[in-house]
């Protein structure tokens, strides 16, 4: 099987244009520096004044100037933690995060009972497309430096799409699979992380697409997979979850959540809690079938 790849788009150019041209929805505030005061007491003997002419002729020694707070990054972008959320076709939210003076920062991004981990690039920028599960879509971003910001976007086309998501933490390696129009494994219409589909085809009336969110390089980080399809095609789509039994996870408890966006706009949530089989089953899969209906567990 091909190497798993996380679909996480980072566009420094987009964020650079935002930084130079504005368009920031909300921003965090740096803590204000406290003021310090220094008091000095000077005593003089008025009866017997003593003046050192040599010392008086010398200019006073200059104290080192205080270092001003950093205002721009090494790339010339203004410092500060800020986010922008933009509604996109397909009920997607284009999220831009900027923290130019703190590159390579870990972020936790939360939306509608889902969270995933990401990291800014060497310029302190991150761009990621998020399938919305609510409108307006509220997105919270927290950095490992303690900064926090929120962005909001309205998604008027959300009702046109069905979505199902799976969320977990760590190295479980869960796989969401969609079989459209009765397709078989590996055939056209089978959408999963190795064949994620294309949102452009969905917008043109084709099948669905899979979005992966989260950075697996961050230890025990939250990760998400979301499958999107037009509501008109949801009834002809079967969705399942494959749970691999790996040497790193065999015999361990599994804790995950499945979420489904319904036609009414509500999000159904149910936990997935089980103990994986022992390590003699490494290489096998557990299959949670029919996520658009009542899920059931099968072995593969």
Order of alpha helices (4+ residues) and beta strands (2+ residues): alpha-beta-alpha-beta-beta-beta-beta-beta-beta-beta-beta-beta-beta-alpha-beta-beta-alpha-beta-beta-beta-beta-beta
